Amino acid sequence: MATGETGFSDVVYDLISVQYHALKAGHDYGQYVRDAENAGKQEIADFFRTVMEEDSRRAAQCHKYLAQLSGTEDAGPAVQ
């Protein structure tokens, strides 16, 4: 696998990036849910909950793939 400037494989870096952004967004969506509920917009609050659940699943899938790659040559030279 190709490695970028980080020393990790591009795929590992990409998975970490997607996981980070999914987790960060999930944290932010909690505020969006509260904002919608405070505005009396339950349907919108439910939408934000759905989006939050999707990002949570996305982060968990990244975690699974990262665990599979951890300690393997596919992870890149930084794990040596």
N, CA, C and O of each residue as an XYZ file, in Angstrom:
320
protein
N       0.837     -1.183      0.000
C       0.000      0.000      0.000
C       0.878      1.241      0.000
O       1.941      1.272      0.620
N       0.428      2.230     -0.685
C       1.170      3.481     -0.718
C       1.102      4.167      0.636
O       0.114      4.051      1.362
N       2.170      4.885      0.960
C       2.166      5.657      2.195
C       2.314      7.123      1.871
O       3.036      7.510      0.952
N       1.621      7.924      2.639
C       1.711      9.371      2.463
C       2.766      9.955      3.374
O       3.636      9.238      3.868
N       2.693     11.233      3.593
C       3.674     11.938      4.408
C       3.643     11.530      5.882
O       4.594     11.803      6.614
N       2.581     10.892      6.318
C       2.441     10.522      7.727
C       3.210      9.258      8.084
O       3.464      9.009      9.262
N       3.583      8.462      7.102
C       4.210      7.178      7.368
C       3.202      6.055      7.476
O       3.580      4.883      7.472
N       1.943      6.387      7.573
C       0.885      5.378      7.569
C       0.422      5.165      6.144
O       0.562      6.045      5.294
N      -0.131      3.993      5.889
C      -0.659      3.757      4.545
C      -1.794      4.742      4.268
O      -2.480      5.200      5.182
N      -1.970      5.049      3.006
C      -3.041      5.967      2.617
C      -4.397      5.449      3.080
O      -5.249      6.229      3.507
N      -4.599      4.143      2.996
C      -5.891      3.570      3.394
C      -6.126      3.748      4.892
O      -7.229      4.098      5.311
N      -5.094      3.510      5.698
C      -5.234      3.691      7.153
C      -5.510      5.156      7.459
O      -6.398      5.468      8.253
N      -4.768      6.042      6.844
C      -4.989      7.476      7.041
C      -6.417      7.854      6.666
O      -7.082      8.591      7.395
N      -6.886      7.347      5.527
C      -8.241      7.657      5.066
C      -9.291      7.139      6.044
O     -10.262      7.837      6.337
N      -9.103      5.919      6.551
C     -10.051      5.364      7.524
C     -10.066      6.190      8.801
O     -11.131      6.464      9.356
N      -8.888      6.586      9.267
C      -8.811      7.413     10.477
C      -9.506      8.745     10.238
O     -10.217      9.247     11.109
N      -9.302      9.312      9.066
C      -9.928     10.584      8.732
C     -11.451     10.477      8.720
O     -12.140     11.314      9.302
N     -11.976      9.442      8.055
C     -13.427      9.250      8.011
C     -13.969      9.012      9.417
O     -15.012      9.551      9.787
N     -13.249      8.193     10.205
C     -13.699      7.918     11.561
C     -13.730      9.199     12.398
O     -14.705      9.457     13.104
N     -12.685      9.983     12.320
C     -12.633     11.239     13.078
C     -13.798     12.145     12.705
O     -14.500     12.655     13.579
N     -14.000     12.341     11.420
C     -15.047     13.260     10.989
C     -16.441     12.737     11.337
O     -17.335     13.522     11.653
N     -16.630     11.432     11.280
C     -17.924     10.857     11.674
C     -18.170     11.054     13.167
O     -19.281     11.390     13.576
N     -17.127     10.844     13.984
C     -17.280     11.027     15.426
C     -17.478     12.497     15.786
O     -18.301     12.821     16.643
N     -16.739     13.373     15.145
C     -16.876     14.811     15.394
C     -18.269     15.274     15.012
O     -18.918     16.005     15.760
N     -18.724     14.847     13.846
C     -20.065     15.240     13.400
C     -21.119     14.706     14.358
O     -22.073     15.408     14.693
N     -20.946     13.456     14.801
C     -21.898     12.879     15.751
C     -22.016     13.705     17.013
O     -23.104     13.873     17.563
N     -20.896     14.212     17.462
C     -20.897     15.078     18.645
C     -21.679     16.357     18.355
O     -22.494     16.786     19.173
N     -21.438     16.959     17.211
C     -22.128     18.199     16.834
C     -23.619     17.983     16.645
O     -24.422     18.853     16.982
N     -23.996     16.818     16.103
C     -25.409     16.560     15.845
C     -26.232     16.553     17.132
O     -27.421     16.872     17.109
N     -25.616     16.199     18.234
C     -26.332     16.248     19.507
C     -26.878     17.649     19.771
O     -28.002     17.809     20.247
N     -26.072     18.656     19.457
C     -26.524     20.041     19.620
C     -27.635     20.359     18.624
O     -28.583     21.075     18.948
N     -27.510     19.825     17.418
C     -28.542     20.079     16.415
C     -29.880     19.481     16.850
O     -30.934     20.081     16.641
N     -29.826     18.298     17.453
C     -31.047     17.668     17.970
C     -31.678     18.570     19.023
O     -32.881     18.827     18.991
N     -30.860     19.046     19.953
C     -31.384     19.924     21.009
C     -31.962     21.209     20.425
O     -33.014     21.674     20.864
N     -31.276     21.785     19.434
C     -31.776     23.014     18.812
C     -33.140     22.787     18.170
O     -34.053     23.597     18.331
N     -33.272     21.687     17.445
C     -34.548     21.392     16.781
C     -35.646     21.140     17.809
O     -36.773     21.610     17.651
N     -35.312     20.392     18.868
C     -36.313     20.135     19.906
C     -36.726     21.432     20.599
O     -37.908     21.645     20.868
N     -35.764     22.289     20.883
C     -36.073     23.567     21.529
C     -36.936     24.451     20.643
O     -37.688     25.287     21.143
N     -36.832     24.273     19.327
C     -37.645     25.035     18.382
C     -38.987     24.359     18.109
O     -39.800     24.861     17.333
N     -39.210     23.198     18.763
C     -40.467     22.489     18.553
C     -40.534     21.765     17.216
O     -41.625     21.506     16.707
N     -39.402     21.442     16.654
C     -39.339     20.786     15.339
C     -38.921     19.327     15.503
O     -37.781     18.965     15.215
N     -39.843     18.501     15.962
C     -39.549     17.103     16.271
C     -39.110     16.311     15.044
O     -38.205     15.480     15.128
N     -39.752     16.567     13.901
C     -39.384     15.841     12.686
C     -37.929     16.118     12.302
O     -37.212     15.219     11.865
N     -37.510     17.355     12.467
C     -36.124     17.715     12.163
C     -35.183     17.109     13.203
O     -34.098     16.640     12.858
N     -35.588     17.116     14.462
C     -34.777     16.482     15.510
C     -34.598     15.000     15.209
O     -33.505     14.461     15.385
N     -35.648     14.345     14.762
C     -35.563     12.930     14.394
C     -34.624     12.723     13.214
O     -33.877     11.745     13.175
N     -34.660     13.642     12.254
C     -33.738     13.577     11.122
C     -32.292     13.652     11.612
O     -31.450     12.860     11.188
N     -32.003     14.601     12.504
C     -30.640     14.724     13.030
C     -30.227     13.471     13.795
O     -29.067     13.064     13.730
N     -31.154     12.857     14.516
C     -30.844     11.602     15.208
C     -30.477     10.499     14.209
O     -29.543      9.728     14.432
N     -31.220     10.440     13.116
C     -30.929      9.447     12.075
C     -29.541      9.675     11.489
O     -28.776      8.726     11.315
N     -29.216     10.914     11.189
C     -27.900     11.246     10.642
C     -26.811     10.881     11.653
O     -25.758     10.364     11.279
N     -27.071     11.151     12.930
C     -26.112     10.834     13.986
C     -25.883      9.323     14.071
O     -24.746      8.876     14.223
N     -26.947      8.545     13.973
C     -26.826      7.084     13.996
C     -26.042      6.568     12.794
O     -25.243      5.640     12.920
N     -26.270      7.170     11.635
C     -25.530      6.763     10.427
C     -24.036      7.025     10.602
O     -23.212      6.179     10.255
N     -23.687      8.187     11.137
C     -22.272      8.486     11.364
C     -21.675      7.585     12.429
O     -20.503      7.218     12.342
N     -22.455      7.225     13.425
C     -21.974      6.305     14.446
C     -21.643      4.950     13.834
O     -20.609      4.357     14.141
N     -22.525      4.465     12.971
C     -22.257      3.198     12.282
C     -21.030      3.318     11.377
O     -20.228      2.388     11.282
N     -20.891      4.452     10.723
C     -19.745      4.679      9.843
C     -18.445      4.653     10.653
O     -17.466      4.040     10.226
N     -18.425      5.303     11.800
C     -17.236      5.313     12.656
C     -16.922      3.905     13.158
O     -15.755      3.516     13.221
N     -17.942      3.150     13.511
C     -17.740      1.777     13.986
C     -17.177      0.893     12.878
O     -16.329      0.040     13.140
N     -17.637      1.086     11.649
C     -17.113      0.310     10.527
C     -15.647      0.642     10.286
O     -14.844     -0.253     10.024
N     -15.294      1.916     10.372
C     -13.887      2.310     10.250
C     -13.059      1.641     11.336
O     -11.965      1.143     11.069
N     -13.569      1.628     12.544
C     -12.870      1.005     13.667
C     -12.604     -0.470     13.386
O     -11.521     -0.984     13.667
N     -13.592     -1.131     12.837
C     -13.448     -2.553     12.489
C     -12.332     -2.747     11.469
O     -11.480     -3.621     11.628
N     -12.343     -1.927     10.424
C     -11.312     -2.053      9.385
C      -9.930     -1.716      9.935
O      -8.945     -2.371      9.593
N      -9.858     -0.704     10.779
C      -8.566     -0.341     11.368
C      -8.028     -1.467     12.246
O      -6.823     -1.717     12.266
N      -8.901     -2.134     12.958
C      -8.480     -3.265     13.784
C      -7.938     -4.391     12.910
O      -6.959     -5.045     13.269
N      -8.573     -4.616     11.764
C      -8.108     -5.652     10.843
C      -6.718     -5.335     10.296
O      -5.903     -6.236     10.101
N      -6.453     -4.060     10.052
C      -5.179     -3.647      9.466
C      -4.074     -3.452     10.506
O      -2.889     -3.486     10.176
N      -4.469     -3.249     11.753
C      -3.494     -2.945     12.803
C      -2.467     -4.059     12.934
O      -2.813     -5.238     13.004
N      -1.199     -3.666     12.965
C      -0.131     -4.631     13.143
C       0.217     -5.421     11.897
O       1.022     -6.350     11.962
N      -0.367     -5.074     10.771
C      -0.065     -5.760      9.515
C       0.801     -4.864      8.647
O       0.924     -3.666      8.902
N       1.386     -5.437      7.648
C       2.178     -4.650      6.705
C       1.299     -3.627      5.968
O       1.782     -2.587      5.520
N       0.021     -3.937      5.852
C      -0.903     -3.022      5.159
C      -1.086     -1.708      5.905
O      -1.526     -0.717      5.322
N      -0.749     -1.695      7.190
C      -0.922     -0.462      7.972
C       0.144      0.568      7.627
O      -0.093      1.768      7.758
N       1.297      0.122      7.193
C       2.351      1.056      6.823
C       3.540      0.957      7.758
O       3.483      0.270      8.778
N       4.604      1.638      7.414
C       5.844      1.530      8.180
C       5.772      2.115      9.582
O       6.624      1.802     10.414
N       4.795      2.945      9.866
C       4.727      3.560     11.189
C       4.439      2.545     12.295
O       4.683      2.830     13.468
N       3.930      1.379     11.946
C       3.604      0.376     12.968
C       4.785     -0.543     13.269
O       4.682     -1.399     14.147
N       5.878     -0.392     12.579
C       7.022     -1.267     12.773
C       7.715     -0.989     14.078
O       8.707     -1.642     14.402
